[in-house]
Amino acid sequence: MKRILFVCTGNICRSPTAEGVARYFIETAGLRGRVEVDSAGTHGYHAGETPDPRACKAAARRGYDLGALVARRLEVADFQRFDLILAMDQGHMEAMLKICPPVYRQRLGMFMQYARRHDGDEVPDPYYGGEAGFDAVLDMCEDGVQGLMEVLAALED
């Protein structure tokens, strides 16, 4: 079983969107039981809350359900539990490096390294913008998750 964790700041916009998209792709690719995903935030601002309503609305328009997800803060134990821990932007990577035990640093990466259609290594934070930002995040998450699933499928062969 491969365990993947998506990380953003408060775990209510970008990382739960990536998690929701990944859950959908895992299900449709028949990878349930072989790939597990979760998301967390570098800060506990929104711990216990559901994703931002704008993220849920944008996701629902494309058939993704984020309603059951609950924000939580990244924990040191996550570095041992997950095989791959993917940051949404460089600030998240820096925060992860500060608390990640050195033995697990090879598990860290940038989520957008798996994207095929988008350039750049960061998913921008849509929190302070309008609904179009949440759609842009969804585009990036679909691209990144598709690329990630291709990598995981190749490992299965």
C-alpha positions in Angstrom: 0.0 0.0 0.0 1.2 3.5 -1.0 0.3 6.3 1.4 0.3 9.9 0.1 -0.2 13.1 2.0 -1.0 16.4 0.4 0.0 19.5 2.4 -1.0 23.2 2.3 -1.4 25.9 4.9 -4.7 25.4 6.7 -5.9 22.2 5.0 -9.2 23.8 3.8 -8.4 24.7 0.1 -5.6 23.2 -1.8 -4.6 20.0 0.0 -8.2 18.8 0.5 -8.9 19.5 -3.1 -6.0 17.4 -4.1 -7.1 14.7 -1.7 -10.7 14.7 -3.1 -9.5 14.5 -6.7 -7.0 11.8 -5.8 -9.8 9.8 -4.0 -11.9 10.0 -7.2 -9.0 8.9 -9.4 -8.0 6.1 -7.1 -11.6 4.8 -7.1 -12.0 5.0 -10.9 -8.6 3.5 -11.6 -9.3 0.5 -9.3 -6.5 1.4 -6.9 -8.6 1.3 -3.7 -6.7 -0.8 -1.2 -3.4 -0.1 -2.9 -3.2 3.7 -2.6 -4.3 5.7 0.5 -4.5 9.5 0.5 -4.9 12.2 3.2 -4.3 15.9 3.6 -3.0 18.2 6.3 -2.0 21.8 7.0 1.3 23.2 8.1 -0.8 25.3 10.6 -3.8 24.3 12.8 -5.8 27.4 12.0 -8.8 25.4 10.7 -8.3 22.0 12.5 -11.6 20.2 12.8 -13.3 22.3 10.0 -14.6 21.1 6.7 -13.0 22.5 3.5 -13.8 26.0 2.4 -17.3 26.2 0.9 -15.9 27.7 -2.3 -13.6 24.7 -2.7 -16.5 22.3 -2.1 -18.7 24.1 -4.6 -16.0 24.1 -7.3 -15.2 20.5 -6.7 -18.9 19.5 -6.7 -19.3 21.1 -10.1 -16.8 18.6 -11.4 -18.1 15.6 -9.5 -15.8 15.6 -6.6 -17.1 15.4 -3.0 -15.0 17.1 -0.3 -17.8 17.2 2.3 -16.5 14.4 4.5 -13.0 15.8 4.8 -11.9 17.5 8.0 -8.9 19.8 8.4 -6.0 18.7 10.6 -2.5 19.9 11.3 0.6 18.1 10.0 2.2 15.9 12.7 5.7 14.5 13.0 4.2 11.0 12.9 3.0 11.7 9.4 6.5 11.6 8.1 6.8 8.0 9.2 3.3 7.0 8.2 3.2 8.3 4.6 5.4 7.2 1.7 5.1 10.5 -0.2 4.3 13.9 1.4 3.6 16.5 -1.2 3.7 20.3 -0.6 1.4 22.6 -2.5 4.0 25.5 -2.5 7.6 26.2 -1.4 6.5 27.6 1.9 4.9 24.3 2.8 8.1 22.5 1.8 10.1 24.7 4.0 7.8 24.2 7.0 7.9 20.4 6.4 11.7 20.4 6.3 11.8 22.1 9.7 10.0 19.3 11.4 10.7 16.3 9.3 13.2 13.8 10.8 16.2 13.6 8.5 15.6 9.9 7.9 12.3 10.7 6.1 13.3 13.7 4.0 13.4 11.6 0.8 9.6 11.2 1.1 9.0 15.0 0.6 8.2 16.5 -2.7 6.4 19.2 -4.6 2.9 18.1 -5.8 3.2 20.0 -9.1 6.2 17.9 -10.1 3.7 15.4 -11.3 1.7 17.8 -13.5 1.9 17.4 -17.2 0.0 20.4 -18.5 0.9 23.1 -16.0 4.3 24.7 -15.6 5.6 25.9 -12.3 6.0 24.0 -9.0 3.4 25.7 -6.9 -0.4 25.7 -6.5 -1.5 29.2 -5.7 -3.6 29.9 -2.6 -7.2 30.7 -3.7 -8.3 31.7 -0.2 -8.3 35.5 -0.6 -9.5 35.5 -4.2 -12.7 34.7 -6.1 -14.2 31.5 -7.3 -12.0 31.5 -10.4 -9.0 30.7 -8.2 -10.7 27.6 -6.9 -11.3 26.4 -10.5 -7.7 27.1 -11.3 -6.6 25.0 -8.3 -8.9 22.2 -9.4 -7.3 22.3 -12.9 -3.9 22.0 -11.3 -5.0 19.3 -8.9 -6.5 17.2 -11.7 -3.3 17.5 -13.7 -1.0 16.7 -10.8 -3.1 13.8 -9.6 -3.3 12.3 -13.1 0.4 12.4 -13.4 0.8 11.0 -9.9 -1.6 8.1 -10.7 0.4 7.4 -13.9 3.6 7.1 -11.8 1.9 4.9 -9.2 0.4 2.7 -12.0 3.8 2.2 -13.5 5.1 1.1 -10.1 2.3 -1.5 -9.9 3.4 -3.1 -13.2 
